[in-house]
Amino acid sequence: MTIRKTLSRAIIGATLIAAGFAPSSANASVSASGTTNMNVTVPEYIVLRYYSNINLAFTASSSSSASGDKAFEATWSGSDGVAFNAEIAAPEAISPATRKVTLSNVWSVAGLSPSGTASVAIEGSNLTQGSGEALSTIGVKDWKVSTSTVSAASSITTTLRGISGGATTGNVSMTLDFSETTRSGAHTGTFTITAETI
């Protein structure tokens, strides 16, 4: 055997021993890691649900009552006939002219805002029928909104429950004044609810 072949076999054998029998700790692992800042931005939004029409009907019953005896004096009024000088008493007050009314669960809000809250405000008009001398009016004042946890006011701050938290439901209250109501039938007007994120 030549020296060259002997050296080749020795090198191959040493290589096999190094590859197959070297301890595992001889191969050091290599790794790298990094941290990434991640931002998820959700939109600011608000959803207001309300009724476009509300019909509020009051009921009443008719009655009559006697006010005692009254003698009327009839006097001549020239050739035009008889003029009666009758004393007409002021009608009795059947009930107070004003009434407080609350409409329950007539609006709701949901959404997301920087503070997690929203303002809800209301304004409205009188209710009317006819025009000119035939105008009949139901005056409306003290427009207010409220929720089960927030007292009634013309403007309130309420919680927005987030995407999966459901909606906040609210009420509308007002005072109706019938002192200038001269006709029966429907009297119409409007109120506007405004919801705004905070």
C-alpha positions in Angstrom: 0.0 0.0 0.0 1.3 3.3 -0.9 1.8 6.2 1.5 -0.7 8.3 -0.5 -3.5 5.7 -0.1 -2.8 5.3 3.6 -3.1 9.0 4.2 -6.3 9.2 2.2 -7.9 6.4 4.3 -6.8 8.0 7.5 -8.3 11.3 6.5 -11.6 9.8 5.5 -11.8 7.8 8.7 -11.1 10.8 10.8 -13.8 12.7 9.0 -16.4 10.0 9.6 -15.5 9.8 13.3 -15.8 13.6 13.6 -19.1 13.6 11.9 -20.7 10.6 13.5 -19.3 10.4 16.9 -18.8 14.0 17.9 -20.9 15.1 21.0 -24.0 17.1 20.3 -22.8 20.0 22.4 -20.1 20.6 19.8 -22.8 22.2 17.5 -23.8 25.6 19.1 -27.3 26.9 18.1 -27.8 30.4 16.7 -30.9 32.6 17.1 -32.2 36.1 16.7 -35.3 38.0 18.0 -36.9 41.4 17.6 -39.9 43.2 19.1 -42.4 45.0 16.9 -44.8 47.7 18.2 -48.3 47.1 16.8 -51.2 49.6 16.8 -54.8 48.8 16.0 -56.9 51.9 15.6 -60.7 51.5 16.0 -63.0 54.3 14.5 -64.9 56.8 16.5 -68.6 56.5 15.6 -72.0 56.8 17.1 -75.4 55.3 16.2 -78.7 56.9 17.2 -82.0 55.1 16.9 -85.3 56.9 17.2 -88.9 56.9 16.1 -89.7 59.1 13.1 -93.4 59.4 14.2 -95.0 59.3 17.7 -98.8 59.5 18.1 -99.9 60.5 21.6 -103.7 60.3 22.1 -105.6 61.6 25.1 -109.1 60.5 26.0 -111.9 62.5 27.6 -115.6 62.0 28.5 -118.4 64.5 28.1 -120.7 65.5 30.8 -123.3 68.2 31.8 -124.1 69.9 35.1 -126.7 72.4 36.2 -125.7 75.7 37.7 -128.9 76.7 39.4 -131.6 79.2 38.3 -130.9 82.4 36.4 -133.4 85.1 35.4 -132.5 86.7 32.1 -133.5 90.3 31.4 -134.8 90.9 27.8 -134.6 94.5 26.6 -135.6 96.0 23.3 -132.9 97.0 20.9 -134.7 99.4 18.6 -136.4 97.8 15.6 -133.7 95.1 15.3 -135.5 92.8 17.7 -134.7 91.6 21.2 -131.2 91.6 22.7 -130.6 89.3 25.6 -128.4 90.5 28.4 -127.4 87.1 29.7 -124.7 86.6 32.3 -122.3 83.9 31.0 -120.3 82.4 33.8 -116.6 81.4 33.2 -116.4 77.7 32.5 -115.2 75.5 35.4 -111.7 74.3 35.2 -112.1 70.6 34.3 -108.4 70.0 35.0 -105.0 71.8 35.2 -103.9 73.4 31.9 -100.5 71.7 32.0 -99.5 68.0 32.0 -96.1 66.3 32.4 -95.6 63.5 29.9 -92.8 60.9 29.7 -92.2 58.8 26.6 -90.3 55.7 27.6 -87.6 54.0 25.5 -88.0 56.2 22.5 -84.3 56.5 21.6 -81.0 54.6 22.0 -77.3 55.2 21.3 -74.3 53.0 20.7 -70.8 53.5 19.5 -67.2 54.3 20.4 -65.7 57.5 21.5 -62.3 58.6 23.1 -63.9 58.9 26.5 -66.4 56.0 26.2 -69.3 58.5 26.6 -71.6 60.7 24.5 -73.8 63.7 25.0 -77.5 63.5 24.1 -79.5 66.7 23.8 -83.1 67.5 22.9 -85.0 70.5 21.6 -88.5 70.8 20.3 -91.4 72.9 19.1 -95.0 73.6 20.2 -97.8 71.5 18.7 -100.2 73.3 16.5 -103.3 72.9 14.4 -104.7 75.3 11.8 -103.4 78.8 11.2 -104.3 82.5 11.7 -107.4 83.1 13.8 -108.1 79.3 13.7 -104.7 78.4 15.2 -104.9 76.0 18.1 -101.7 75.4 20.1 -100.5 72.9 22.6 -97.5 74.6 24.2 -94.5 72.4 25.0 -91.7 73.3 27.4 -89.2 71.5 29.6 -88.0 69.2 26.9 -85.7 66.6 28.6 -83.9 63.3 28.0 -82.9 60.7 30.5 -81.8 57.1 30.9 -82.3 54.5 33.7 -79.1 55.8 35.4 -79.0 59.5 34.3 -81.6 62.0 35.5 -83.7 64.1 33.1 -82.1 67.2 31.6 -82.1 69.1 28.3 -78.6 67.6 27.7 -77.1 64.6 29.4 -73.9 62.6 29.3 -74.3 58.8 28.9 -72.1 55.8 28.5 -71.4 54.2 25.1 -71.1 50.5 25.7 -68.7 49.7 22.9 -69.0 47.3 19.9 -70.3 44.3 21.8 -71.9 46.0 24.8 -75.3 46.8 23.3 -77.1 50.2 23.3 -78.1 52.7 25.9 -81.8 53.3 25.8 -83.4 56.6 26.9 -86.6 58.5 27.5 -88.1 61.9 26.5 -90.1 64.0 28.9 -91.9 67.3 28.5 -94.7 69.5 29.9 -97.7 70.1 27.7 -99.6 73.4 28.2 -103.2 73.3 26.9 -104.1 76.9 27.9 -104.2 78.0 24.2 -105.7 74.8 22.9 -109.0 75.8 21.2 -109.7 72.9 18.9 -109.9 69.1 19.1 -108.0 66.8 16.8 -104.3 66.3 16.0 -101.8 69.0 16.8 -98.4 68.5 15.2 -94.8 69.5 16.0 -91.3 68.1 16.2 -88.5 67.4 18.6 -84.9 66.7 17.6 -82.5 64.5 19.6 -78.8 65.0 18.9 -76.1 62.5 20.0 -72.4 63.4 19.9 -69.3 61.6 20.9 -67.1 63.1 23.7 
